[in-house]
């Protein structure tokens, strides 16, 4: 996946595509709340990385401080990119009449999968660099905070899909 072309294409489709833009604007409060969860997750794994790598050694603290913006913005970029790809497919589904919804309003695993829809393209290389390793660092520092942020991150698209019915 050429992430630069994919990102510019997604931005262009958002700017030029009326259905996508209308969908995002109509769901703006949920989109903003989702981004707040993404920001909390990114800040959490960045802080965990700094604490894990930094420790008490001056050189490692400096290295962790230099690494922090890359972890923060890299993880945030991956989360927002995947989320907007998912929103684009939901917008297309809403326009085409194939809106993902829970069958008969029941909450079940197959129904939830249907409500979530198809997963968007994921930049696996960048995601592998900026999400799992910093998350493991956070888990080493604080399992409680790491699991809380993971639950929030996983529950966010589920809650979005349930609220978007």
C-alpha positions as CSV (number, residue, x, y, z in Angstrom):
1,X,0.0,0.0,0.0
2,X,1.4,3.4,-1.0
3,X,0.3,5.3,2.0
4,X,1.0,8.8,0.5
5,X,-1.2,8.1,-2.5
6,X,-3.9,6.4,-0.4
7,X,-3.9,9.4,2.1
8,X,-4.1,12.0,-0.6
9,X,-6.8,10.0,-2.4
10,X,-8.8,9.7,0.8
11,X,-8.5,13.5,1.4
12,X,-9.4,14.2,-2.2
13,X,-12.5,11.9,-2.1
14,X,-13.6,13.6,1.1
15,X,-13.2,17.1,-0.3
16,X,-14.8,16.3,-3.7
17,X,-17.3,13.7,-2.6
18,X,-20.6,15.1,-1.5
19,X,-21.9,11.9,0.0
20,X,-18.8,11.3,2.1
21,X,-18.6,14.9,3.3
22,X,-22.3,15.0,4.1
23,X,-22.0,11.7,6.0
24,X,-19.1,13.0,8.1
25,X,-20.8,16.4,8.7
26,X,-24.1,14.7,9.7
27,X,-22.2,12.5,12.2
28,X,-19.7,15.1,13.3
29,X,-20.3,14.8,17.1
30,X,-19.6,11.0,17.0
31,X,-16.6,11.6,14.7
32,X,-15.2,14.2,17.2
33,X,-15.7,11.8,20.2
34,X,-14.0,9.0,18.2
35,X,-11.0,11.3,17.5
36,X,-10.8,12.1,21.3
37,X,-10.6,8.3,22.0
38,X,-7.9,8.0,19.3
39,X,-6.0,11.0,20.8
40,X,-6.3,9.4,24.3
41,X,-4.9,6.1,23.0
42,X,-2.1,7.8,21.2
43,X,-1.1,9.9,24.2
44,X,-1.3,6.8,26.4
45,X,1.0,4.7,24.3
46,X,3.3,7.6,23.8
47,X,3.5,8.2,27.5
48,X,4.0,4.5,28.1
49,X,6.8,4.4,25.5
50,X,8.5,7.4,27.2
51,X,8.3,5.8,30.6
52,X,9.4,2.4,29.5
53,X,12.3,3.5,27.4
54,X,13.3,6.6,29.5
55,X,13.6,5.0,32.9
56,X,16.2,7.0,34.9
57,X,19.0,7.2,32.4
58,X,19.6,10.5,30.8
59,X,20.5,9.3,27.3
60,X,17.4,7.0,27.2
61,X,15.2,9.9,28.4
62,X,16.5,12.0,25.6
63,X,15.9,9.2,23.1
64,X,12.4,8.7,24.4
65,X,11.6,12.4,24.2
66,X,12.9,12.5,20.6
67,X,10.8,9.4,19.7
68,X,7.6,10.7,21.4
69,X,6.3,12.9,18.6
70,X,6.8,10.1,16.1
71,X,4.9,7.7,18.2
72,X,2.1,10.2,19.0
73,X,1.5,11.4,15.4
74,X,2.3,8.0,13.8
75,X,-0.3,6.1,15.9
76,X,-2.8,9.0,15.6
77,X,-2.3,9.0,11.8
78,X,-2.9,5.2,11.5
79,X,-6.1,5.4,13.6
80,X,-7.6,8.4,11.8
81,X,-6.7,7.0,8.4
82,X,-8.3,3.6,9.1
83,X,-11.3,5.3,10.7
84,X,-11.9,7.7,7.7
85,X,-11.6,4.7,5.3
86,X,-14.2,3.0,7.3
87,X,-16.4,6.1,7.3
88,X,-16.1,6.3,3.5
89,X,-17.4,2.8,3.1
90,X,-20.3,3.5,5.5
91,X,-21.1,6.7,3.5
92,X,-21.1,4.7,0.3
93,X,-23.3,2.1,1.9
94,X,-25.7,4.7,3.1
95,X,-26.0,6.3,-0.4
96,X,-26.3,3.0,-2.2
97,X,-29.0,1.7,0.2
98,X,-26.7,-1.1,1.6
99,X,-26.4,0.6,5.0
100,X,-24.9,-1.8,7.5
101,X,-27.4,-2.5,10.3
102,X,-28.2,-5.0,12.9
103,X,-30.8,-7.5,11.6
104,X,-34.0,-7.2,13.5
105,X,-32.3,-5.0,16.1
106,X,-30.7,-8.0,17.8
107,X,-27.2,-7.7,19.2
108,X,-25.3,-10.8,18.2
109,X,-21.8,-11.4,16.8
110,X,-22.9,-11.9,13.2
111,X,-25.2,-9.0,13.5
112,X,-22.5,-6.8,14.9
113,X,-20.1,-7.8,12.1
114,X,-22.8,-6.8,9.6
115,X,-23.3,-3.5,11.4
116,X,-19.6,-2.8,11.3
117,X,-19.4,-3.5,7.6
118,X,-16.3,-4.3,5.7
119,X,-12.9,-3.3,7.2
120,X,-11.1,-0.5,5.4
121,X,-7.6,-0.8,3.9
122,X,-5.1,-0.8,6.6
123,X,-1.5,0.5,6.2
124,X,0.0,-2.6,7.8
125,X,3.6,-1.6,7.8
126,X,3.0,1.8,9.4
127,X,0.4,0.3,11.8
128,X,2.9,-2.4,12.9
129,X,5.5,0.2,13.7
130,X,3.3,2.7,15.5
131,X,0.7,0.6,17.3
132,X,1.7,-2.8,18.8
133,X,5.2,-2.0,20.1
134,X,4.3,1.3,21.9
135,X,1.2,-0.5,23.2
136,X,3.4,-3.3,24.6
137,X,5.6,-0.6,26.3
138,X,2.4,0.9,27.9
139,X,1.4,-2.6,29.1
140,X,4.8,-3.1,30.7
141,X,4.4,0.2,32.5
142,X,0.7,-0.1,33.4
143,X,-1.4,-3.1,32.5
144,X,-4.5,-1.3,33.9
145,X,-4.2,1.7,31.7
146,X,-3.2,-0.3,28.7
147,X,-6.2,-2.6,29.0
148,X,-8.5,0.4,29.6
149,X,-7.2,2.2,26.5
150,X,-7.5,-1.0,24.5
151,X,-11.1,-1.6,25.5
152,X,-11.9,2.0,24.6
153,X,-10.2,1.7,21.3
154,X,-12.0,-1.5,20.4
155,X,-15.4,-0.4,21.7
156,X,-15.3,2.9,19.8
157,X,-16.2,1.6,16.3
158,X,-18.7,-0.8,17.9
159,X,-20.4,2.0,19.7
160,X,-20.3,4.1,16.6
161,X,-21.9,1.4,14.5
162,X,-24.6,0.8,17.2
163,X,-25.4,4.6,17.4
164,X,-25.4,4.9,13.6
165,X,-28.3,2.5,13.1
